[in-house]
C-alpha cells in the first residue's frame, strides 16, 4: 500500500474508500481527447455515489510525459489538465461532496530543470557513450546473505533519460 494512502486511512475513524484517478484518461470536459480537472469536477457526484470518501490523483503537476512522474514544475498544474485555479475549484468542490483529495506528489525523481540533476544526467550520458555505463559515483561490493554469491551495487543515475 502506498504510504500516502496508508496515512490518509489512519486519519479516519472508520475504513475509507479512495478512488484513484489518472486525470488524463478519466473525463474530458472540452473535447480535446484528454481528461481534465473540469471533467473530474463534473463527475464528483458519480464518485460520491460509489461511496468514495477520497480521490487519489495520480501526478497532476506539470510534466513532459503523459504519466506525470517526471515533474518539471511542482507549483504548476499540467496544462493538459487545466490551471491552478481549476485545481483549487476541484478541491473545493470535492470538499463540498465530503471527499478528501490526495495528490501523488512525486519527489523521488528530481525535475530536469535542477542544474545539478542536469549535470549528473549529462555525465551519465557521456559514460554511456564511452561504453562505461553503470559506473556511477559509488559502488558497494558485498556478499549476498541468501545465495553466498558476490554482489556489486552501483549508483546508476536513475531518472536520467538516456
N, C-alpha and C positions, 0 to 999 in steps of 0.2 A: 504494500500500500504506500502510495506517495506520502511523504512526511507532511506536506501541507494539508492533504486530505485528512490525515490522522489528527492533526492539530484542530482542524475545523470540527471534527466529530467529537473531540474532547470538550469543546466549548458548549455543548448542548446537554440537557438533562435526559434526553431520550435519543434513540437512534435517529440518524438523519439520512435522508436520501439526497444525494447530489447527482445532478445531471451534467455530464461532461459534454462540452460543446467545442467543436472545431468550427469557428465562426465562418471561415471561408466556404464551407460546404453545408452550412445549416439552412439559412433562408435569405434569399436575395430580394431586397426591397425595391431596387431600382432597375432591374432587368439587364444588368451588365454581366450576369452569369457568375457573380461572386457573392457569397453570403456576406452580410454586413451587420453592423450593430443596430441599425434601424429595423432590419428584419428580425433580429433576435428580440428586440424590444416588442415588436408586434406579436411575437409568439410566447410572451410571458404567461398569458392565460393558459395556453396549451401546456407549458412546462409545469405551472402550478397545478393544473388538473391531473398531472401524472403523480402528484404527491411529493414533488421535489421541494426541499427546503433550501437548497443552494444550487447555484450554477457554477460549475468549474470550467473556466475558459482556458483553452489551450493558449499559447502565447499570442498576445494581441499588440505587442509593441512593434514599432517599425523594424522591418527586416527585409533583406533582399530575396529571401527564399519563400516558397509557398507555405512551409510549415511553421516558420517564425522562430525556430530555435537558434538562430544566429542574429541576435538583436543588434541593430546599429544605433538606435536611439531609445533609451528606456523611458524618456519623457514624452514620447510621441506615439500615438496610436497608428498602426499600419494604415496608410491612406486608402487601401482597398476596402478596409472595414469601416472607415468613417473618420471622424475627427475626435479630438479630446473632449469637446463639448458633447458629442453624441455618446461617448463612453460614459460621461457623467450623467447624462439623461438616462442611459440604460440602467446604471447602478441605482439611481433614484427610483426609477420605475420598478426595478426588481425589489427594492426595499418596500415599496407600496404593496407589492404582492407577498410580502413577508418571505422573500427569497434572498438569501445571502449570496454574495458574489465572491468567488475565489478566482484568482488570476495566477496562472502558471508563469511565474517570474523566473526567467532563465538567467542565472548568474554563473553557471559553470563554464560557459564559453564566452570570453570577453568579446565585445564588439570589435570589428575590424578597424574601427576608427581610432582605437587607442594606439598611440605611436609605438609603445613597447611591444604590443602584440603584433603589429605590422612588421617590426624588426625581426621578431622571432620567426614569423612565417617566412620572411624573405630569406633568413638564414637556413631554414629547413628546406626551402625550395632549392637553394644553392647546393646543399648537401645531397639532395636527391639527384640534381643534375650531374653532380660529381660522382655519383654512384656510391655514396656512403650514407644512404637514407637510414634513419633509425638511430644514428649515433648522436643522440642528443647531449645535453649538458651533463646529465647524471646517469649513471648506470650502477646497479647494485647486483652483486653476484651472491648466490646462496645455494642451499640445498633444499629441495622440496621435502617437506616432512612426510608427505604421503607416499611418494614414489622413490625417494632417496636419490633422485637424479639431480644433476646440476642445473640451475636455472639462472637466467640473466634477465633483468627487467630494465628497460631503457625508456627514458622520457622521450616521447615521440613528437611533441609539439602538437598534441591533439587540438583540433578546432581549426587548424590552418587548412585552407583549401589548396590542394596541390594539383 
